[in-house]
Amino acid sequence: MTMPDALLRRALELAEEFRGRDPHLPVFPRITVEELRRALGGPAPEHGEPAERVLNHLVRGAEPGIVASAGPRFFGFVIGGSLPVATAADWMTSVWDQNGPIWSTSPAASVVEEVAAQWLLEFLDLPRHCSVGFVTGGGTANFTCLAAARNHLLRQAGWDVEADGLQAAPRIHVLIGEEAHVTILTALRMVGLGERSAIRIKADDQGRMLPGELRRALAPLSGPILVCTQAGDVNSGHFDPFFDLIQAVRERAGWMHVDGAFGLWARISERLKPLTHGAELADSWTVDAHKWLNVPYDCGLAITAHPQAHMAAMGSTAAYIIPGQGRRDNFSFVPEFSRRARGFTVYAALRHLGRSGMRDLVECCCARARQMARLLAPQPGVAILNDVVLNQVLVRFRDDDDFTRAVIARVQQDGTCWLGGTTWKGNAAMRISVSNWSTTERDIELSANAILNSARIEAPG
Ligand SMILES: Cc1ncc(COP(=O)(O)O)c(C=O)c1O
């Protein structure tokens, strides 16, 4: 059997080979599902194989199906890409293999999350007493925050939801923006508030919730109020007008949640921070580390200004659990029990970048997004649909849905970069997100050229 150290060295060699790949390979691999199944599938193994052979087989089989989403020319979804220091810390997280829920399973994981949580609150300039849970991503962070909201709002109404459930509880009125991210709907389902009962509040042409509409919707309601806002619309990158919204929510002793999966990072930049004015007054926030902090998957943060409600909603105990007694038990803030020690990568990224490096990362991505818009906008038949205030660019071609979708497909096929499509205000659009530390001006030039070349095709039909 291969010695573990040799195996780790082999993994390093394979990692170096992967990172040294030709940078001009198509960003999205040209492989079929059948080819991948043939390479990786087969009958369930009756007998084992030597570790190094398994590693080689996995890498050779999987790599042709690996998307270069960690690279500089992947503009789909909002994926980010791992900083080298965060990847290295992630390797150590795996080597240490700490179970991260309680002090007794990993003192280091407990203190690192405690420290990273405080640094995060400072960088994002949120109230320093907030509680922070290190969860799997933005969707889980939304769920965690809404569970804390449910606890708090119902406790105010004299109801202990953790003990007595929702069956006979007072009704919580939920109000969300027209452009709320789909994971807000999932979170509403998971906390038992339901997605259909949420009142949708009209947004403006950039996707920002209209405060007057919120006030109008609140007027006839009585009882607990939960309002879900967003920092960084997943399409346009825009921000709800938090300061105006929070006034309306406070008048009703409601809870305001901010889904800032990527957009909340704007608070690190003095130039961009005004876009989030008033967000610091909210009750809870979602922000993803695996998006703009550029740590590996999976890592999101659920932050609340109500640690008691947060812990009441998430905490658990059992006879065999040894409580931290003043030391942080990470599981008090997350839905999981056993869990990866996610704080290590966040700590490494924050320490490596510092406030100034984090600001540069965010501002650079925004500058690249503006560069992309500048290169595309003057071309005939190209329209930029959003004001590019952050890292998102929405593009439409010849004002034609089918043609726009054809251009997107053509860009994906070309392979210079990868980006996806969306529907914005009823129209098909190309969606470009810049959130990777390694994207250069040259990457944007190459990608803009590829997009414009793809747009020279004739409209189908
Ligand atoms: C605004 C917003 N909220 C929530 C999410 C979900 O985050 P995750 O994919 O990390 O679960 C996303 C993901 O793109 C997002 O953009």
The ligand as a Gaussian input file, in Angstrom:
#p B3LYP/6-31G(d) Opt

LIG

0 1
 C      -28.652000      36.852000      -3.937000
 C      -28.360000      35.397000      -3.717000
 N      -28.867000      34.769000      -2.662000
 C      -28.634000      33.474000      -2.418000
 C      -27.860000      32.724000      -3.263000
 C      -27.645000      31.276000      -2.967000
 O      -26.334000      31.068000      -2.554000
 P      -25.677000      29.615000      -2.601000
 O      -25.629000      29.240000      -4.041000
 O      -24.341000      29.829000      -1.986000
 O      -26.544000      28.710000      -1.796000
 C      -27.309000      33.324000      -4.403000
 C      -26.510000      32.533000      -5.345000
 O      -26.202000      32.956000      -6.444000
 C      -27.544000      34.699000      -4.623000
 O      -27.002000      35.330000      -5.674000

